[in-house]
Amino acid sequence: MNHYALMLVSLIIPVLASLIEAMGSVGISERHHSHHDTYVVEASFSRALIIAMFFMGIVGIILSWLCTVGVFAADSVVVITFFVAFLAVMFAMWLAMRRYRVAAYDEYMDITPFMGGSIHVVYRDIERMEWSGLRSGTGYRNLKIYVGGRPVGMLWGVLDLEQILMRVDRYDVLARSSNS
C-alpha cells in the first residue's frame, strides 16, 4: 500500500467517526425516563476524541508529505503508517467508549461494558463496591461492584457516579478509604 492510500485512510477514519457521532449521538450523557435512568460517556468527551483523531490525521499527512519532498530523511510510508495505526487504535477505543452505558432501574441496573454482553446487577445482591484506578477528569475513580464474592461490573468515573449511587442506594456496601 503506498503512502497516498494511507494518507486517505488517515482522513477517512476521523470523517467516519464524525459521521457516526452525528448520526448516533444521544446529545446528553444522562437521560431520565419514567422507569429508568441511562448514563453514557459525555458527548463533549466523545467529540474531543474525534477532534484529536482529525488533528493526528492531519499531522500524519503533513509529516509524511514533508518526508516525501525531502525535508525529513524518514521513509514517508513508515511515518504515515504510524499515524494510521494510532488512528485505528483510537477509533476502536472511541467506538468502545460510545458503547459503554449504565441503565439504572428501581431494583437493578444493566451495565453495557466496552466489550462483551450486558451485565445485570440486582442492587440487593451487591456485597461490596470499592473505588479503583486513577481519578478521571470528573474527579472520581472507577467503582467495582462485587456480587457473590467476585467483581461483576465496573462503573467508570467518566459517568455521573453520584447520580448512579443515589439510584442504587447501597451506601452500606460502599468501601471507604482516604483515597476515595
C-alpha positions in Angstrom: 0.0 0.0 0.0 1.5 3.3 -0.9 1.6 6.4 1.3 -1.1 8.2 -0.7 -3.6 5.5 0.2 -2.5 5.6 3.8 -2.9 9.4 3.8 -6.5 8.9 2.5 -7.1 6.4 5.3 -5.9 8.9 7.9 -8.6 11.2 6.7 -11.3 8.6 6.4 -11.1 7.4 10.0 -11.9 10.7 11.6 -14.5 11.5 9.0 -16.2 8.1 9.7 -16.1 8.8 13.4 -17.7 12.2 12.8 -20.5 10.7 10.7 -21.2 8.0 13.3 -21.2 10.7 16.1 -23.6 12.9 14.1 -26.0 10.1 13.2 -26.0 8.3 16.5 -25.3 10.9 19.2 -27.6 11.0 22.1 -26.6 14.6 22.8 -26.7 14.3 26.6 -24.9 12.0 28.9 -27.8 11.4 31.2 -31.4 10.6 30.3 -34.2 10.2 32.8 -37.1 8.1 31.8 -40.2 7.2 33.8 -38.9 3.8 34.8 -35.1 4.1 34.5 -32.1 6.5 34.0 -29.5 5.9 31.4 -25.9 7.2 31.7 -23.4 7.3 28.8 -20.0 8.9 28.2 -20.4 12.6 27.7 -20.8 13.8 24.1 -18.2 16.5 24.7 -15.6 13.9 25.6 -16.5 11.8 22.5 -16.2 14.9 20.3 -12.9 15.8 21.8 -11.6 12.3 20.8 -12.8 12.9 17.3 -11.0 16.3 17.2 -7.9 14.5 18.3 -8.3 12.0 15.5 -8.6 14.8 13.0 -5.5 16.5 14.4 -3.4 13.4 14.3 -4.5 12.5 10.8 -3.6 15.9 9.5 -0.2 15.9 11.4 0.5 12.4 9.9 -0.3 13.7 6.4 1.9 16.8 6.8 4.8 14.8 8.2 4.5 12.2 5.5 4.4 14.8 2.8 7.4 16.5 4.3 9.3 13.2 4.1 8.2 12.7 0.5 9.6 16.1 -0.6 12.8 15.5 1.3 12.5 17.8 4.3 13.0 14.9 6.6 15.1 11.8 5.9 12.5 9.3 7.2 10.5 7.0 5.0 7.1 8.6 4.3 5.3 5.2 4.4 6.7 4.4 7.8 5.6 7.8 9.1 2.1 7.7 7.8 1.7 4.0 8.8 2.4 5.1 12.4 -0.3 7.7 12.3 -2.8 5.3 10.6 -2.1 2.7 13.3 -2.6 5.3 16.0 -5.9 6.4 14.4 -7.1 2.8 14.1 -6.5 2.1 17.8 -8.0 5.5 18.8 -11.1 4.8 16.6 -11.5 1.3 18.2 -11.2 2.9 21.7 -13.7 5.6 20.8 -16.2 3.0 19.5 -15.9 1.0 22.7 -16.4 4.1 24.8 -19.5 5.1 22.8 -20.9 1.6 23.6 -20.5 1.9 27.4 -23.7 2.7 29.2 -25.4 2.1 32.5 -29.2 1.8 32.8 -30.3 2.2 36.4 -33.8 0.9 37.3 -35.6 0.8 40.7 -34.3 -2.6 41.7 -31.4 -3.3 39.4 -29.1 -1.9 36.8 -27.8 -3.1 33.4 -24.2 -2.2 32.5 -23.2 -2.4 28.9 -19.4 -2.7 29.1 -16.9 -1.5 26.5 -16.8 -5.1 25.1 -18.9 -8.1 25.8 -22.5 -8.7 26.8 -24.7 -6.7 29.1 -24.3 -7.2 32.9 -27.4 -7.4 35.0 -26.8 -6.4 38.7 -29.6 -6.6 41.3 -29.0 -3.9 43.9 -29.9 -6.2 46.9 -27.3 -8.7 45.7 -24.4 -6.3 45.8 -22.0 -7.4 48.6 -19.4 -4.6 48.2 -18.5 -1.6 46.0 -14.9 -0.3 46.0 -13.1 2.5 44.4 -10.3 1.5 41.9 -8.0 3.0 39.4 -6.9 6.6 38.9 -9.2 9.6 39.2 -10.8 10.6 35.9 -11.5 14.1 34.7 -14.6 14.2 36.8 -12.6 13.8 40.0 -14.0 10.2 40.5 -12.2 6.9 40.3 -13.9 3.8 38.9 -16.3 1.8 41.1 -16.0 -2.0 41.1 -19.2 -3.9 42.0 -19.0 -7.3 43.8 -21.7 -9.9 43.8 -21.1 -13.5 45.1 -17.6 -12.7 46.2 -16.3 -11.7 42.7 -16.3 -8.4 40.7 -19.2 -8.4 38.2 -19.1 -4.9 36.8 -17.4 -1.6 36.8 -18.9 1.9 36.9 -16.4 4.1 35.2 -15.5 7.5 36.6 -16.4 9.3 33.4 -20.1 8.8 34.2 -22.1 10.7 36.8 -21.4 8.3 39.7 -23.2 10.4 42.3 -26.5 10.1 40.4 -26.0 6.3 39.8 -25.1 5.8 43.5 -28.2 7.7 44.6 -30.3 5.4 42.4 -28.5 2.2 43.7 -28.9 3.5 47.3 -26.5 0.9 48.8 -24.1 3.2 50.7 -23.8 0.4 53.3 -21.6 -1.7 50.9 -19.5 1.2 49.5 -15.9 0.8 50.7 -14.5 3.9 52.3 -10.8 4.9 52.1 -8.8 8.0 52.4 -8.1 8.0 48.7 -11.7 8.0 47.6 
